[in-house]
Amino acid sequence: MSQLDTIVASLRQEKAALEAQISRVDAAISALAGVSADLKQAAPKAVTKTAATKRTRTPMTAAQKKQVSAPMKKYWAARKK
């Protein structure tokens, strides 16, 4: 019976160690959740304003279109096979 008591005592110690580890993990999660919330509130508003501006492109010249057209025709022909 003493061997069984030793095993039970060992399991109780392991349980206590695991519970302590769980509490440390919970504390770390809480700390990170707080930091995450702070970062979301501190996001600069200027970033969203610049993202809303429309980007303009210069139109392609006929020569540029022709230059792009040939490789793309080869590409799509290979894709159809």
C-alpha positions as CSV (number, residue, x, y, z in Angstrom):
1,M,0.0,0.0,0.0
2,S,2.9,2.4,0.6
3,Q,3.9,2.2,-3.1
4,L,0.4,3.3,-4.0
5,D,0.6,6.2,-1.5
6,T,3.9,7.3,-3.1
7,I,2.3,7.3,-6.6
8,V,-0.7,9.3,-5.4
9,A,1.6,11.8,-3.7
10,S,3.7,12.1,-6.8
11,L,0.6,12.7,-8.9
12,R,-0.6,15.4,-6.5
13,Q,2.7,17.2,-6.8
14,E,2.6,17.0,-10.6
15,K,-1.0,18.4,-10.5
16,A,0.1,21.3,-8.3
17,A,3.0,22.1,-10.7
18,L,0.7,22.0,-13.7
19,E,-1.9,24.3,-12.0
20,A,0.9,26.8,-11.3
21,Q,2.0,26.6,-14.9
22,I,-1.6,27.2,-16.0
23,S,-1.9,30.3,-13.9
24,R,1.3,31.7,-15.4
25,V,0.0,31.0,-18.9
26,D,-3.3,32.7,-18.0
27,A,-1.4,35.7,-16.7
28,A,0.7,35.9,-19.9
29,I,-2.5,35.7,-22.0
30,S,-4.1,38.5,-20.0
31,A,-1.0,40.7,-20.4
32,L,-0.9,40.2,-24.1
33,A,-4.6,40.8,-24.5
34,G,-4.1,44.1,-22.7
35,V,-1.2,45.1,-25.0
36,S,-3.2,44.1,-28.1
37,A,-6.2,46.3,-27.0
38,D,-3.8,49.2,-26.4
39,L,-2.2,48.8,-29.8
40,K,-5.6,48.8,-31.5
41,Q,-6.6,52.1,-29.8
42,A,-3.3,53.7,-30.6
43,A,-3.5,53.1,-34.3
44,P,-2.9,56.4,-36.2
45,K,-5.8,57.8,-38.1
46,A,-3.6,59.2,-40.8
47,V,-2.9,55.7,-42.2
48,T,-6.6,55.2,-43.1
49,K,-6.8,58.6,-44.8
50,T,-3.8,57.9,-47.1
51,A,-5.1,54.5,-47.9
52,A,-8.3,56.1,-49.2
53,T,-6.6,58.3,-51.8
54,K,-6.9,56.9,-55.3
55,R,-3.8,55.9,-57.1
56,T,-3.4,57.2,-60.7
57,R,-1.6,55.3,-63.4
58,T,-0.1,56.6,-66.6
59,P,-1.7,54.9,-69.6
60,M,0.3,52.4,-71.6
61,T,1.6,53.4,-75.0
62,A,0.9,51.3,-78.1
63,A,4.5,50.0,-78.0
64,Q,4.3,49.0,-74.4
65,K,1.0,47.2,-75.1
66,K,2.6,45.3,-77.9
67,Q,5.6,44.4,-75.8
68,V,3.4,42.9,-73.1
69,S,1.0,41.3,-75.5
70,A,3.4,38.8,-77.1
71,P,4.5,37.1,-73.9
72,M,1.0,37.0,-72.6
73,K,-0.3,35.3,-75.8
74,K,2.3,32.6,-75.3
75,Y,1.4,32.2,-71.7
76,W,-2.3,31.8,-72.3
77,A,-1.7,29.5,-75.3
78,A,0.4,27.2,-73.0
79,R,-2.4,27.4,-70.3
80,K,-5.0,26.2,-72.8
81,K,-3.1,23.0,-73.5
